[in-house]
């Protein structure tokens, strides 16, 4: 499974992703570039800058839009083929 797909799956499952995750879990030092590619494909990925001990880093999360109609719950996730 590619790094981009692994990142997307974690984001879709509600996990936050940081540069440290990119290096340790996804084996990439280009997390920002992979996030950019996912955004180009229509995924609404939010960036939060975290500051700790005079250092800062980005944490990424995916915005999932819930649409509720009567008794149905539909989770909208863009599909690109």
C-alpha positions, 0 to 999 in steps of 0.5 A, spaced: 500 500 500 502 506 498 504 512 503 499 516 500 493 511 501 495 509 508 495 517 510 488 517 506 486 511 510 488 514 517 485 520 515 478 517 513 478 513 520 479 520 524 486 520 526 491 526 526 497 525 522 503 529 523 510 530 520 513 525 525 508 520 523 510 521 516 517 519 517 515 513 522 509 510 520 509 512 512 516 512 511 516 519 508 519 525 509 514 529 504 508 529 508 506 536 506 507 534 498 502 528 499 497 532 503 497 537 497 496 531 492 490 529 496 487 536 497 488 536 489 484 530 489 478 534 492 479 531 500 478 537 505 484 536 509 485 541 515 492 544 517 493 545 525 500 548 527 502 546 534 507 550 538 511 546 543 517 548 547 519 554 541 518 549 536 512 548 531 509 543 527 503 541 522 498 536 524 493 534 519 486 532 519 480 530 514 473 534 514 468 529 513 461 532 512 455 528 514 449 529 511 442 526 514 436 525 511 430 522 514 433 515 517 439 515 512 446 517 514 450 518 508 458 520 509 460 524 503 467 522 501 469 524 494 471 519 489 476 520 484 477 515 478 
